Amino acid sequence: MTHEEAIRRRVKTLKQFYMDVFTFVLVNSIITLIWLVFDQTGTFWPKYLIVIWGIILIYKASRKGVLPLIFHR
């Protein structure tokens, strides 16, 4: 594998991760908005989805090696 191929692979992985984060934010915003409009009196049930999906997203990022790319200084 050449250096250019390695860079392309890392960029592709990072792009996929950013799309996952965008989907996470979009879907959870919509679900929170639904809760806000229709069910304010009850418990904040979207927190379960946000926490579980967030843990899965962090795990996925660590398995793909994206975390060092994000926090690189």
Stockholm file with secondary structure:
# STOCKHOLM 1.0

chainA/1-73         MTHEEAIRRRVKTLKQFYMDVFTFVLVNSIITLIWLVFDQTGTFWPKYLIVIWGIILIYKASRKGVLPLIFHR
#=GR chainA/1-73 SS CCHHHHHHHHHHHHHHHHHHHHHHHHHHHHHHHHHHHHCSSSCCTHHHHHHHHHHHHHHHHHHHTCHHHHSCC
#=GC SS_cons        CCHHHHHHHHHHHHHHHHHHHHHHHHHHHHHHHHHHHHCSSSCCTHHHHHHHHHHHHHHHHHHHTCHHHHSCC
//
